[in-house]
């Protein structure tokens, strides 16, 4: 879909060696990077270079955008597309980063993360901007298995909007995947809305807001508490596994190999 020029430019970015400083940031600040196997790192690092080449980062209220901020945020984004294609992020042009959790008036065009008292951790806008609190990004990475990860949440929204609508259904692999997706996701979304015990045990109640939030919240748990989700909501896990390609409940060496282009 994208033009020859963009393809050429992406190849240029891929061909650039990964700066040592970036590798050090990934090793020190991105826990899931050290848990990846070689076959996953290859597409992951290619996408990371493209993402950093194409997306504009903007600090809000004087927050300084350092290499660490850029590399860590890009890493959280391309983890989600390691088995997919970086073109899933084509609509995303800008990432605005606040130093901490911030206050923001509610906007209809945005889907924010869980918030209390008007405090926001992140937002994804349909016009191509993601807004993140750096503090929330770091918190998400530090507590790797608490089921909450703001960056994953917001970038899942971006994957959802890739087909033009925030409806909790991203672009699936083939036509035959849509019906089981709709059946499984709406069944558990409605159960979460009703406060059913099983769903409430696995998913934050914020996922009951609407289908889009359900997908974003479920994506956080899929990456952060995969064993729990696989055990208690195996059909949701199976749908997300077939979409993302990852099988995070498996040990590293048993992870599927991403298919090479
Ligand atoms: Zn959200």
Boltz pocket constraint, residues with backbone or C-beta under 6 A from the ligand:
constraints:
  - pocket:
      binder: B
      contacts: [[A, 111], [A, 112], [A, 113], [A, 114], [A, 153], [A, 157], [A, 212], [A, 213], [A, 216]]
      max_distance: 6.0
